[in-house]
């Protein structure tokens, strides 16, 4: 594969002898797959060659992330985000007021329930009815306002809906990230994942080693997903902070003075369905996973 | 060209983050209104907005480019085009957009929009790579010499850098191929 890539790159760069070039072009005519591969490499080269455009994309991505809150009513006259914070603040205040008043209502009812309710329900209620009335009083308090409900958006067809619900089907995006090879230059994970059935639920154990330059209190997050594409990356099953422990008697590994750390995730999930699962290790505050792995729970 | 229009075009060409931020503040809510009116969400609006700025970047690089309308008219036209295309892909019937702005069509944008969709697919895959791979590939695609890449990234040797380059590129290719949009694009033929 590596040779093929080098060949394609040499061909695209015009970095081939006349004889090699002719042979390669003949192969291209006979092999549509090779042609598709060459075209893809050409497109990638064209897309990423403009470093100015790459820098602009990076800036736009960062700026865009600052405008990250769902807006329901953005008035065009004021700065966008200030309004959002204003609404969120208002919402929080209302919520607090509502919770306080609700607590007071409830405690009022509990402390003085006999007189108040008696006057309300004098005629036809015995004590057991009074209790159920308290319940319904609580239920009738309006739900807190939700941001999402305030903006009904027409449903748009979601790509994920078309994928299968088969819990053992592979998730193509996550599969593409699986790789036993070193993925980051700095962090090399060697992890194993197992599911052990216990009475309390399914015990997920992911353990192994991380080889890295010295970690200075850095934290990692490990996230577990099922195989359904609509859940990646927004809806993990599990998210845990990992604190790698330095392995004692550590000798620096190879050049660069790398050290070995042990890593362990040990969590019980109730009612874990049989299926294919994926896990990813993230560095704090980084969006890209450092490591991706998978495991199965058999049926 | 209006002064403000020129200011914003310059911001795009020179990657002036302060001015770009101001542009987001001024126009994103309006574009977002338009997108949401037409079946999209806030996240769609941000994607479309970002792609539109890239399209404008490419368009304004042409030596004969001058901004003939005001900047928002150009931006709205490009966003409208991008979102219309995306909706059309999901629908079998002709899509009609609800406009909230007097719309004039922008000449010569269609091709760039198609290109932008392809670029977006590649860019999304690129974003899933690790930071180190991104840096390495960025230099590689910009045709920086391997020896220089080794120096810039503090790698141990040229052969190591080459191996990494291959691994990173292979992963990028895998991610692109795993994306459903790639299958759609290949089916459409080129």
Interface residues (C-beta under 8 A of the other chain):
Chain A: X1 X2 X5 X6 X36 X39 X40 X41 X43 X44 X45 X47 X48 X49 X51 X52 X53 X54 X55 X56 X57 X59 X60 X61 X62 X63 X64 X66 X67 X69 X70 X71 X74 X75 X76 X79 X80 X81 X151 X153 X154 X156 X157 X159 X172 X173 X175 X176 X177 X179 X181 X182 X183 X184 X185 X186 X255 X256 X286 X287 X288 X289 X290
Chain B: X12 X15 X17 X20 X21 X24 X25 X28 X29 X30 X32 X33 X36 X39 X40 X41 X42 X44 X46 X49 X50 X53 X54 X57 X58 X90 X118 X119 X122 X123 X126 X127 X128 X129 X130 X131 X132 X133 X134 X137 X138 X141 X142 X143 X153 X155 X156 X163 X164 X166 X167 X169 X170 X171 X172 X173 X174 X175 X176 X177 X178 X179 X180 X186 X190
